[in-house]
Amino acid sequence: MSPLLRVARALPHVVITVLMLVAMTDMVVGVFLRYVMTWVSARFDLPSIRFYWVEEIGEYSLAWLTFIGAAVGIRRGTHFAVHIVTERFPPALRRAVIIGHYVLLVAFGLLLTVYGWQVAELNSQSFSPALDVNLRWLYLSAVVGGALTVIYSAAGLRDAVRAPAPEP
């Protein structure tokens, strides 16, 4: 496997890990600022601390984490499935269900990418109130998640088509 392909394969996992750490740190900081520093400010008659940015950082990181994580979950096959039903199907029908599953996921990823781009463009002139960050960055998470969903679902579809028929 080429080094570029290895990096491309590992990048979503690294991004998810970083976003998870950012979200957890943001929540801890938010709780500290809200309950400890607010009390300290009130107790010692100090100016209050503005911590509205905590919510926006959490919102951005969780949006990106959700969309990228959902796509990675598709590739790993870790999403919820009811195998008790499909295992009772004949092998040909089981294979058709798996192929149909990936076709629907590709279509969903395409819809998410196209409409996510439209929403990002629609909000490109809006900015977040606390961080003053263009809201396009928030909505581009749907575009990236949709594109990754298409890529991973297409790879799953390719694997399903190439795989031998499942045994009864």
C-alpha positions in Angstrom: 0.0 0.0 0.0 1.4 3.4 -1.0 2.2 5.9 1.8 -0.3 8.4 0.4 -3.1 5.8 0.5 -2.0 4.8 4.1 -2.3 8.4 5.2 -5.7 8.9 3.4 -6.9 5.7 5.2 -5.7 6.9 8.6 -6.7 10.5 8.4 -10.4 10.2 9.3 -9.5 8.2 12.4 -7.0 10.8 13.5 -9.5 13.6 12.9 -12.1 11.8 14.9 -9.7 11.3 17.8 -8.7 14.9 17.8 -12.3 16.1 17.6 -13.2 13.7 20.4 -10.5 15.2 22.6 -11.5 18.8 21.6 -15.2 18.0 22.5 -14.3 16.4 25.8 -11.9 19.2 26.8 -14.5 21.8 25.7 -17.1 20.2 28.0 -14.8 20.1 31.0 -13.8 23.8 30.4 -17.4 24.7 30.0 -18.4 23.1 33.3 -15.4 24.7 35.1 -16.2 28.2 33.7 -19.9 27.9 34.4 -19.8 26.5 37.9 -16.4 27.4 39.4 -15.5 30.7 37.7 -19.0 32.1 37.9 -19.0 31.4 41.6 -15.5 32.9 42.0 -16.6 36.0 40.0 -19.7 36.5 42.1 -18.0 35.7 45.4 -15.2 38.2 45.0 -17.2 40.8 43.0 -15.0 40.3 39.9 -16.2 41.0 36.4 -18.1 38.0 35.0 -16.4 35.7 32.5 -17.9 35.4 29.1 -17.8 31.8 28.0 -20.3 31.7 25.1 -17.6 30.4 22.8 -17.6 27.0 24.7 -21.0 26.1 23.2 -19.8 26.9 19.6 -16.6 24.9 19.9 -18.7 22.0 21.1 -21.2 22.4 18.3 -18.6 22.5 15.6 -16.5 19.6 16.9 -19.6 17.4 17.5 -21.0 18.2 14.0 -17.7 17.2 12.4 -17.3 14.2 14.7 -20.8 12.9 13.9 -20.5 13.1 10.1 -17.0 11.7 9.8 -17.7 9.1 12.5 -20.8 7.9 10.7 -18.9 7.4 7.5 -16.1 5.5 9.3 -18.8 3.4 10.9 -20.2 2.5 7.5 -16.7 1.3 6.3 -16.2 -0.7 9.5 -19.7 -2.2 9.4 -20.4 -1.2 13.0 -23.8 0.5 12.5 -26.8 -1.2 13.9 -28.2 -4.1 11.8 -30.8 -6.8 12.4 -28.9 -9.9 11.4 -31.4 -12.2 12.9 -33.7 -11.5 9.9 -31.2 -11.4 7.1 -29.5 -14.6 8.2 -32.8 -16.5 7.6 -32.8 -15.4 3.9 -31.6 -17.6 1.1 -28.0 -16.8 0.1 -29.0 -15.0 -3.2 -31.6 -12.8 -1.4 -29.1 -12.1 1.4 -26.5 -10.9 -1.1 -29.1 -8.8 -2.9 -30.0 -7.2 0.4 -26.4 -6.4 1.1 -25.9 -4.9 -2.3 -29.1 -2.9 -2.0 -28.0 -1.7 1.4 -24.8 -0.2 -0.1 -26.6 1.2 -3.1 -28.9 3.1 -0.8 -26.0 4.3 1.3 -24.3 5.6 -1.8 -27.5 7.5 -2.7 -27.8 8.9 0.8 -24.2 10.0 0.8 -24.7 11.8 -2.6 -27.9 13.5 -1.2 -26.0 14.5 1.9 -23.1 15.9 -0.1 -25.2 17.9 -2.6 -27.7 19.3 -0.1 -25.0 19.9 2.5 -23.1 22.0 -0.1 -26.3 24.0 -0.8 -26.9 24.6 2.9 -23.2 25.6 3.3 -23.4 28.0 0.5 -26.7 29.4 1.8 -25.1 30.1 5.1 -21.8 31.4 3.7 -22.6 35.0 4.7 -23.5 34.1 8.3 -21.1 34.1 11.1 -21.3 32.5 14.6 -22.0 35.1 17.3 -19.2 34.2 19.8 -16.3 33.0 17.6 -17.2 35.0 14.5 -16.5 32.0 12.4 -18.2 31.6 9.0 -21.1 29.1 9.4 -20.1 27.5 6.1 -17.5 25.6 8.1 -20.2 24.1 10.3 -22.3 22.9 7.4 -19.3 21.7 5.4 -19.2 18.8 7.9 -22.2 17.4 6.1 -20.4 17.7 2.7 -17.3 15.9 4.0 -19.4 13.3 5.8 -21.5 12.7 2.7 -18.4 12.4 0.5 -16.8 9.9 2.9 -20.1 8.0 3.0 -20.1 7.7 -0.8 -16.5 6.6 -0.8 -16.9 4.0 1.9 -20.2 2.7 0.7 -18.9 2.4 -2.8 -16.0 0.4 -1.4 -18.5 -1.8 0.5 -20.6 -2.2 -2.6 -17.5 -3.3 -4.6 -16.6 -5.8 -1.9 -20.2 -7.1 -1.8 -20.3 -7.6 -5.5 -16.9 -9.3 -5.6 -17.6 -11.6 -2.6 -18.7 -15.1 -3.2 -22.3 -15.9 -2.5 -22.9 -16.3 1.3 -23.4 -19.8 2.5 -26.9 -21.0 3.7 
